[in-house]
């Protein structure tokens, strides 16, 4: 382990003292001593980001964020770039991993919330959650995020393991680890996560998805080509790879007609106003969120309130908006369902009395 790696470990332990006591960071191969690495200031980060002037992103340094030993993690300058580019005041993240984006947002003074399958998340602002379980709602701050960042596991790469590899599976959630799934099942799970992230966004917010081009066991697979598109692409970026484990040792494919992969792909989606979800998998569909199987009642409630564009909304108005839509077909008391959702989330919905509610902002930027 390098001195830099050890400084990440010290920094993580001192910075996040309220980690679950059952969590133990993986022991490094070698014990080394080094002073704690300083935080980056917002100005220092932006100085690096301003050097990017096109859609090819190249960050040779990963920065002092997260844990560089966590397989598959990317440079912290990647989520920093999109938070900066889109002027985000609040960032959400699915597949939060070692806490790289959490640390970046802390240094940039941006509010952050993330989720990860790890039963013992590595940061206090990351929630342990199985994104494939639609019975579990996303944290409320997801609905205020200006940018939702996803860097999902790459399915079927056999030499990388997260459950009982990067973290200990103390709750038996390994069956939902996308890294361990077949390509077909894993990409279906990745696309499900993308749809859930997109459903949570407010109009005008961005979903940023970083994925790889994979060559394994003689097969080449492109995650980008198989991605669901919840709306039309806003833009695509190429991220150049640096300092990858697979690059070490002068690896080559010999006389293969395939070159070494030196990049990853980034898809950006910008959510329009209204209810519509127009997605491609790979055929094109248009679907009202109120008819979507992947949308939760929380997703639908916030979508309706945003679409009504009123200072306050009565729960019966929400029920009226659901008439004739699939989400309400198997519910005999939609009024009661909306009252339940509104009552269960007082931090998101402000009760004004007599059955009226309005949205509250649960996202507050932190000081840089």
N, C-alpha and C positions, 0 to 999 in steps of 0.2 A: 504494500500500500504506500502511495506517495505521501509526502508531507502535506500536500494540498488536500488529499483525501482525509487525512486525520483532522485537519483543521475544520473540514465540513462536519465531522462527527462531534467535535468539541462545540462548534457553533450551534449545532442542532440541539445538543443537550442543554446548553446554557440558555438558549433562546426560548425553548418550549419546555418549561419546567413542569407543566401540568399534563404530560403524557401519561397514559394509563400505566400503573406501576407494573403490570404484567408484561409490558413491552420491553424487549431487550434488543438493542441494535446488534446486527451481526458483527461478530468479532473479526477484526482485520487479520490478514495473514501475518503481517509483521507489525509489531508495536513500535511506533516512532513518536518523537516528541517535536512539537512545534508550537509557536504562538498562535493564538486565535486570529483568524482572518477577519479583517474589518468588513463592515457592511458597505454596500455601494450606496451612494447618494443618488437621488433622482437625477440630478444634473449629470453625474458621471455616467449613468445608464443612458440617458438621452444622447449624450455626446457620441456614444457608440452607435446608437440606433440611427442617428442622422447621417451616418455614412452609407446607409442603404438607400439607393435611389431608383431601384427597379424591382422586378418581381423575383429576382434571384437573391436569396438570403444566404449569407455566408458568415458564420460566427465561429471562428476557430477556438475561441475561449468560451467555456460553458458558464463562467462566472461563479461567484461564491455561494451558490444556492443549492438547496436540496442535498443529495448524496450522490457523488459521481460514481459510486460503486453499484448503484441501483441500475440493473440492466435495462437498456432501452430508454433511459431518460435523455432528454434533449437539452441543449443549451438554454439557460434561462432567458437569454436575449430573444428567443423566439416568441414566447408569450408576452414578454415585455414589448416587443415590436408592435404586436397587434393591439395591445392595450393602449400604447402611445399613438399609433396610427389612427385609431378610431375614437380617441379621446375618452376612454372608458373611466368611469368613476367607480364601477363595480364589476368584478370579474367572477364568473363561476367556472367550475372545472369538473368534468367527469373523467375518472381514471387519474386521480391526483398523485398517486405514487409516493415518491420520497419527499414531496413538499416543495419542489422547485418553484412552481408558480405561486404558491403561498408566500415563499420568501421574497420573490420578486415583487409581488404586490405590496408586501410590508415595506420594502425599501422605496417603492415608488409612491407610497401614500395612497394606495388604491384599496378599497374594501374588497374582500375576497371570501368565498366559500367554496369548498370542494367536497367531493365524495370519492370513496375508494372501497374496493371489496375487502381490503385488509381489515380484520376484526379489531386491530389496534392501530389506528391511523398514526402517522408520524408527525402530525401537526394538530394543534388544538382546534384549528378552523377547518379541519377535514373530518367529515362524518363517515362512519362505516356504513356502507349501504350496497345492496345488490341492485344495480341498475336494471337488471332483467326482471325484477319483481315489481309488477305494476300495482300491487297492493300497497306499496310503500311510496309515500309522496317525497318529492325532492325537498331539500331544505328551502324555507320560504325566501331566502335571499336570492335564490336562482331566478325568481320572477322579477327581480330588479336589475339583473346583470345586463350590462351593455355589451359584454363579450362573454360567450361561453366557449371555453377552450377544451378540446378533446385530443389526446394523444393516446389512442387505444392500444392494447396489447396486439401483437401481430400473431394471429392464430397459426398453429401447427408448426412453429419453429421449435424443434425438439430440444435444443440445447439451452433454452431459457425457461426458467420456472419461477413463477411468482409465489403461488401458494406453496408453503413448505420449502421455499427457495429464498426469495427475497423477504418473505415474512412467514411467521408461523400460523398455520390454520387452526386456531383455537376454537372455532365455532362450526367447523365442517362445511365451509362455503366453497371448498375447492372445486366442486362440480360446476360452479358458475364462473370459474376462471377461464376467460376467453383464450388465454395463451395455450391452454391444454386441449382446446377443442379442435376438431377437424376444420379444414378451410371453410367448407360450406356452412357448417354450424356456427363457426366463429364469426364469419362475415355477417351472417344473419343477426347475431348478437350485437356486433359493432353497429350495424344499421339501426337496430332497435334503440341503442343508446343515443345515436345521432337524432332520431326522431323525438325521443324524450327530451333531450336537451333543447331541440328546436321548439317543441311545444311550450316550453317554459319561458321562452323569450318574449319580451314586449316588442311592439312594432318599432322598427328602426334599429333593433339590436342585431349583433353579428354572431354567427356560429363559425368557429375556426377549427378545422379538423386536419390534424397532421398524421399522415399515414405513409407506409413504406411500400417499396417495390421489392418483392421477396423472391429469392432463388433458393430453393431447398429440394434436395433429393432429385436433382435433374429437372425440376419444374420451375417455371417462372410465373409468378402470380403478382398481379397489381391490385393492391387494396383500393387504390384510387379509381381504377376502372370498375370495380364492383361496389363502390359506395352508393348508398341511397342519396338522392338529392331532394331534400325537403322543399326546395324552391329552386328557381333558376340560380346558377352560379353567379356570385357577385364578382369574384376574381379567383384566379389560381396563382400559386407561388411555387417555386422550386427551392427547397432547402438543401444546400450542399452538406455532405456528411464530413465530419472531422473526428479523428481520435476514436474510431469505433473498434470494439473488440475484434470484429470480423476482419478489420484491416491489418491487424498485427501479423508479423511473421512473413511479410511479403507474399500473402496469399494470392493465387491466381487460379483461373479456370482452365489453365493449360491451353490446348488447341480448340477450346469451345468457341462456338460462334456467338457467344454471349459475353459482353464486357462486364467487368466488375461494376456493381451498382454503387454510384457515388452520390446519390441524392435521395431525398424523400419529397413527397408531394403534399401540398397544403390546399385544401378547398375552403373557400369562404362563402358563406351564405348570409344574405341580409334579409331579415324578416319584413315583409310588407305589412300594411295594416289590414285589418279584417280577419275573417275566420279561415280563409282558404289555406289548405296545405296542398301544394302541387308537387308531387314527388316522383322520382324516376328510379326504378329498380329492376331492370334498366328501362322498362316501358314507362310511359308518362301517364300519371293519374292525377285527377283533381278531386280533393276530398275536403269536405267541411270538417273542422276539428270536432264538431259536435257528433260526427258520425265515425270518428276515428277510434279504433280499438286500443291504440297505444296511448291515447290521451286520458289522463286521470280526471276525476271530478274537480280537483284543484286547478288543473290546466284549463278546463272548460269554464270554470267560474271566473277566473281572471280574464280569459279571452272575451267572455261576454261583457264583463264590466268595462274592459278597455274599448270594446267595439261600440258600446252604448254611448260612450263619451259624455257621461253625466257626472255632476259633482257628488250625487248620491243615488243609490239604486236600491229598490225594494226587492226582497228575496223572491216575491211573486213575479217580478219582471224577469228574473233569471229563469224561472220555470217556464214562463211564456216563450222565451227564446229557444227553449229546448223542444217545443212541440214539433212532432213529425221527424225527429232526429233519432238515429239508432242508439245513441248513448242512453236515452230515456225509455227505450222500448221495454226493458225488463225491470223498470223501477215504477212501482205503483204509486209512489208518493215523492215526486220530484221536489215539491216545495220543502218537504222535511229534509231531503238530502242536501239541498242548498243551505237550509238553516244549520244543519250539522257541520258542513264545511265552513261556513262563516263563523260559527261559534267555536270551532276547534282551533282556529288560527287568529286569535285576537291581535297578534303582532302584525298580521297582514291586512286584516279587515277591521276597520274601526266601526263599532256599533254606534249609530246615531239615535237610536230609539225608534219605537214603533215599526220595527222590521226593516229599517233603512241602514245601509252600510256604505262605506267608501274605502277605496284602497289606501293603504298606508305604505310608505317607503320603509322597508326594513334594511335598506342599504345605506350605510353612512361611511363616507371616506375616512380613512385614518390618517393621522398626521405623518408626514414624511420624516 
